[in-house]
């Protein structure tokens, strides 16, 4: 069960990291677009939530699980 949890956490962390990278690129690309202020605000909220999720994953015990999953 621990290996399944470790794998799920590792995959989630990788996906969050990749999504933030894509989001940063998209935000730069849409700076000149005609998105409404509300849409821009909502995208900012999503970006903030992703950053918070990544920060939460940087707990020592969770990092150990991520490292453990890399050994499987």
NUZA-614992 format. One record per residue: residue number from 1; x, y, z of N, C-alpha, C in turn. Coordinates in steps of 0.001 Angstrom, whole numbers, plus 500000, padded with zeros to 6 digits. Layout:
// residues N
   seq       nx       ny       nz      cax      cay      caz       cx       cy       cz
   NUM        X        Y        Z        X        Y        Z        X        Y        Z
...
END
This chain:
// residues 72
   seq       nx       ny       nz      cax      cay      caz       cx       cy       cz
     1   500809   498803   500000   500000   500000   500000   500857   501267   500000
     2   501988   501218   500729   502874   502373   500779   503461   502670   499406
     3   503786   501626   498651   504349   501857   497318   503327   502511   496393
     4   502062   502139   496532   501005   502749   495721   500854   504228   496091
     5   500877   504528   497381   500792   505914   497837   502003   506708   497352
     6   503176   506115   497464   504401   506786   497024   504332   507100   495533
     7   503873   506152   494759   503758   506370   493309   502733   507458   492995
     8   501604   507435   493681   500565   508446   493450   501074   509840   493796
     9   501793   509953   494899   502334   511251   495299   503386   511729   494304
    10   504238   510827   493860   505280   511199   492898   504678   511659   491573
    11   503689   510933   491091   503043   511303   489824   502325   512641   489975
    12   501652   512828   491099   500950   514087   491345   501924   515253   491391
    13   503034   515077   492076   504040   516133   492163   504592   516473   490779
    14   504901   515454   489995   505399   515684   488633   504366   516426   487788
    15   503108   516017   487893   502043   516671   487119   501846   518120   487546
    16   501896   518377   488845   501763   519757   489328   502901   520624   488806
    17   504112   520104   488875   505276   520847   488411   505176   521144   486916
    18   504788   520149   486141   504640   520340   484703   503533   521351   484409
    19   502426   521261   485135   501303   522164   484910   501683   523603   485206
    20   502453   523831   486260   502907   525188   486569   503767   525719   485433
    21   504641   524899   484902   505497   525332   483785   504664   525716   482573
    22   503695   524894   482253   502809   525176   481116   502007   526442   481392
    23   501500   526568   482599   500700   527728   482969   501490   529013   482842
    24   502741   529003   483268   503568   530200   483161   503759   530593   481702
    25   503956   529603   480851   504110   529881   479421   502814   530465   478859
    26   501687   529860   479212   500390   530318   478705   500087   531726   479207
    27   500400   532007   480457   500167   533351   480983   500956   534388   480199
    28   502198   534079   479886   503014   535004   479091   502435   535164   477695
    29   501991   534070   477119   501469   534112   475753   500136   534844   475670
    30   499384   534877   476759   498062   535506   476719   498057   536924   477281
    31   499230   537462   477593   499285   538825   478126   498654   539823   477165
    32   498799   539591   475886   498256   540512   474886   496877   540097   474398
    33   496313   539057   474969   495002   538593   474513   493907   539472   475093
    34   492714   539201   474658   491592   540011   475110   490776   539294   476191
    35   491471   538617   477102   490772   537991   478224   490215   539068   479138
    36   489067   538805   479678   488463   539762   480605   489281   539808   481891
    37   489147   540894   482620   489852   540979   483911   489473   539829   484847
    38   488211   539412   484826   487797   538303   485684   488492   537005   485278
    39   488602   536750   483976   489279   535538   483502   490749   535564   483910
    40   491379   536723   483783   492784   536848   484197   492932   536600   485703
    41   491983   537129   486484   492021   536932   487928   491873   535450   488259
    42   490981   534778   487568   490770   533352   487828   491996   532529   487446
    43   492642   532880   486351   493882   532196   485984   494951   532421   487045
    44   494984   533621   487600   495911   533903   488680   495629   533050   489910
    45   494355   532839   490199   493982   531983   491326   494416   530543   491093
    46   494242   530067   489870   494671   528705   489551   496177   528584   489728
    47   496919   529556   489238   498373   529530   489361   498781   529528   490838
    48   498115   530346   491647   498401   530397   493079   498102   529056   493740
    49   496986   528459   493385   496615   527159   493964   497628   526078   493595
    50   498100   526097   492364   499119   525132   491953   500405   525325   492757
    51   500800   526576   492946   502010   526850   493722   501844   526385   495169
    52   500665   526578   495716   500405   526133   497088   500433   524608   497182
    53   499895   523939   496173   499896   522472   496173   501327   521936   496111
    54   502155   522551   495285   503556   522124   495198   504260   522370   496527
    55   504008   523517   497134   504627   523828   498422   504197   522801   499474
    56   502959   522389   499449   502473   521391   500408   503164   520050   500216
    57   503525   519740   498983   504185   518467   498686   505647   518462   499138
    58   506168   519611   499522   507569   519710   499915   507784   519441   501403
    59   506962   518637   501963   507087   518175   503349   508079   517012   503357
    60   508919   516916   504390   509970   515892   504440   509428   514481   504231
    61   508348   514147   504908   507802   512789   504804   507289   512500   503390
    62   506655   513499   502786   506170   513309   501415   507332   513225   500432
    63   508376   514020   500653   509557   513953   499783   510199   512571   499866
    64   510198   511973   501052   510739   510621   501195   509916   509623   500396
    65   508600   509788   500401   507751   508896   499604   508030   509066   498115
    66   508246   510307   497696   508560   510560   496282   509879   509881   495916
    67   510877   510029   496771   512165   509371   496518   511996   507862   496511
    68   511176   507347   497407   510932   505905   497481   510301   505413   496181
    69   509395   506165   495618   508736   505720   494391   509694   505662   493221
    70   510729   506480   493257   511710   506490   492171   512571   505233   492187
    71   512551   504503   493293   513367   503282   493385   512593   502050   492914
    72   511298   502194   492626   510502   501047   492181   510667   500807   490698
END
